[in-house]
Amino acid sequence: MRTTRKPFKFYFYIFIFSVVIVAGYSLYMIYSEGKSVSDVYNLWFMPPIFTGFYYGSDLLIDKFTNRKKKINYEANFLAEISKKMNEGKVFLVEEFRRLQNNYKFQEDLKRAYQIYTNGESEVFTIAKLEKKYRKDTVEFKAMKYVVEYLKENQKNTESN
């Protein structure tokens, strides 16, 4: 689907093109068919109506398609964490796949996002996330990045 909006010049060219077509047809009707100007003047309303209809339908389509484009804050949160993990260069590709397939770790990421958006509560705390995994596992190393990101953003929200 189209992602950019058409410029005004596009609609201007559509208008000029339709005026040329209507002028040609009007001249044809006047000279070959013997019609009077009063018989063909109704055709001259077509170019602005057609161009206006075209512009209005494009506006409506843009409004409907832009309404569906909502920002996914959870995806942005996960992208920031994975960016920090990539910058650390501690994980292999296989370890990333293992983390993606690990149901328990994915649930803890959802809890981390809840902490990120709503703050800590009795159920969701940063300390619980830190203590959840054994120190020699990949999940523990990854959770360190998540907790670090949560603490950074917690300081940022407190200072604002």
C-alpha positions in Angstrom: 0.0 0.0 0.0 1.1 3.6 -0.6 3.0 5.2 2.2 3.6 8.7 0.9 1.1 11.4 0.2 0.7 12.7 -3.4 1.9 16.3 -3.9 -0.4 19.1 -4.9 1.3 19.2 -8.3 -0.2 15.8 -9.0 -3.8 17.0 -8.5 -3.0 20.1 -10.5 -1.9 18.0 -13.4 -5.0 15.9 -13.1 -7.1 19.0 -13.3 -5.2 20.4 -16.3 -5.5 17.1 -18.1 -9.2 16.8 -17.5 -9.7 20.5 -18.7 -7.9 19.7 -21.9 -10.1 16.6 -22.5 -13.3 18.5 -21.8 -12.2 21.4 -24.0 -11.4 19.0 -26.9 -14.7 17.2 -26.5 -16.6 20.5 -26.3 -15.0 21.8 -29.4 -15.8 18.5 -31.2 -19.4 18.8 -30.1 -19.7 22.4 -31.2 -18.1 22.1 -34.6 -19.0 18.6 -35.8 -22.3 18.0 -34.1 -23.6 21.6 -34.3 -24.3 21.9 -30.6 -24.5 25.3 -29.0 -22.3 26.4 -26.1 -25.3 26.3 -23.8 -25.6 22.5 -24.5 -22.0 21.7 -23.5 -21.3 24.2 -20.7 -22.4 21.5 -18.1 -19.3 19.5 -19.1 -17.1 22.3 -17.6 -18.2 21.3 -14.1 -16.5 17.9 -14.5 -12.8 18.8 -14.1 -13.2 20.5 -10.6 -15.6 17.8 -9.5 -13.4 15.0 -10.7 -10.3 16.5 -9.2 -12.0 17.3 -5.9 -13.4 13.8 -5.7 -10.0 12.3 -6.4 -8.3 14.5 -3.7 -11.1 13.7 -1.2 -10.9 10.0 -1.7 -7.1 10.1 -1.2 -7.5 12.1 2.0 -10.1 9.5 3.3 -7.8 6.6 2.5 -4.9 8.3 4.2 -7.0 8.9 7.3 -8.0 5.2 7.5 -4.6 3.8 6.9 -2.8 6.2 9.3 -5.3 5.3 12.1 -4.0 1.7 11.9 -0.4 2.7 12.4 -0.1 2.7 16.1 3.2 2.8 18.0 4.1 -0.5 19.6 5.8 0.6 22.8 6.6 -2.9 23.9 8.4 -3.6 20.6 10.4 -0.4 21.1 11.3 -1.5 24.6 12.4 -5.0 23.4 14.4 -3.4 20.5 16.3 -1.1 23.0 17.2 -4.1 25.2 18.3 -6.2 22.2 20.4 -3.2 20.9 22.2 -3.0 24.3 22.7 -6.8 24.2 24.2 -6.6 20.7 26.4 -3.7 21.7 27.8 -5.8 24.6 28.8 -8.6 22.2 28.4 -11.2 24.8 25.8 -13.4 23.1 26.0 -15.7 20.2 23.2 -16.0 17.6 22.3 -19.4 19.0 21.9 -17.9 22.5 19.6 -15.2 21.1 17.5 -17.9 19.5 17.4 -19.9 22.8 16.3 -16.8 24.6 13.5 -16.2 22.1 12.3 -19.8 22.5 12.5 -19.8 26.3 8.9 -19.3 27.5 10.0 -18.5 31.1 12.4 -15.8 29.9 9.8 -14.3 27.5 7.3 -14.1 30.4 9.9 -12.3 32.5 10.4 -9.8 29.6 6.7 -9.1 29.7 7.0 -8.5 33.5 9.9 -6.2 32.8 7.8 -4.3 30.4 5.1 -4.0 33.0 7.6 -2.6 35.4 8.9 -0.2 32.7 5.4 1.2 32.0 3.7 1.0 35.4 6.6 1.0 37.8 7.3 -1.5 40.5 4.5 -3.2 42.5 4.2 -6.0 45.0 4.0 -8.6 42.2 6.4 -7.1 39.7 9.8 -5.9 41.1 13.3 -5.6 39.7 14.7 -7.6 42.6 12.6 -10.6 41.7 13.8 -10.4 38.1 17.4 -10.3 39.2 17.2 -13.3 41.5 15.1 -15.5 39.2 18.0 -17.3 37.3 21.2 -19.1 38.2 24.3 -17.1 37.7 25.9 -19.5 35.1 23.0 -19.3 32.6 22.5 -17.3 29.5 19.1 -16.1 30.9 20.9 -14.5 33.9 23.3 -12.7 31.6 20.5 -11.4 29.5 18.4 -10.4 32.5 21.3 -8.3 33.7 20.8 -6.2 30.5 17.1 -5.9 31.1 17.5 -4.9 34.8 20.2 -2.4 33.8 17.8 -0.8 31.3 15.0 -0.7 33.8 17.2 1.0 36.4 18.4 3.5 33.9 14.9 4.4 32.8 13.7 4.4 36.4 16.3 7.1 37.2 15.3 9.0 34.0 11.6 9.1 35.0 12.4 10.1 38.6 14.5 13.0 37.4 11.8 14.3 35.0 
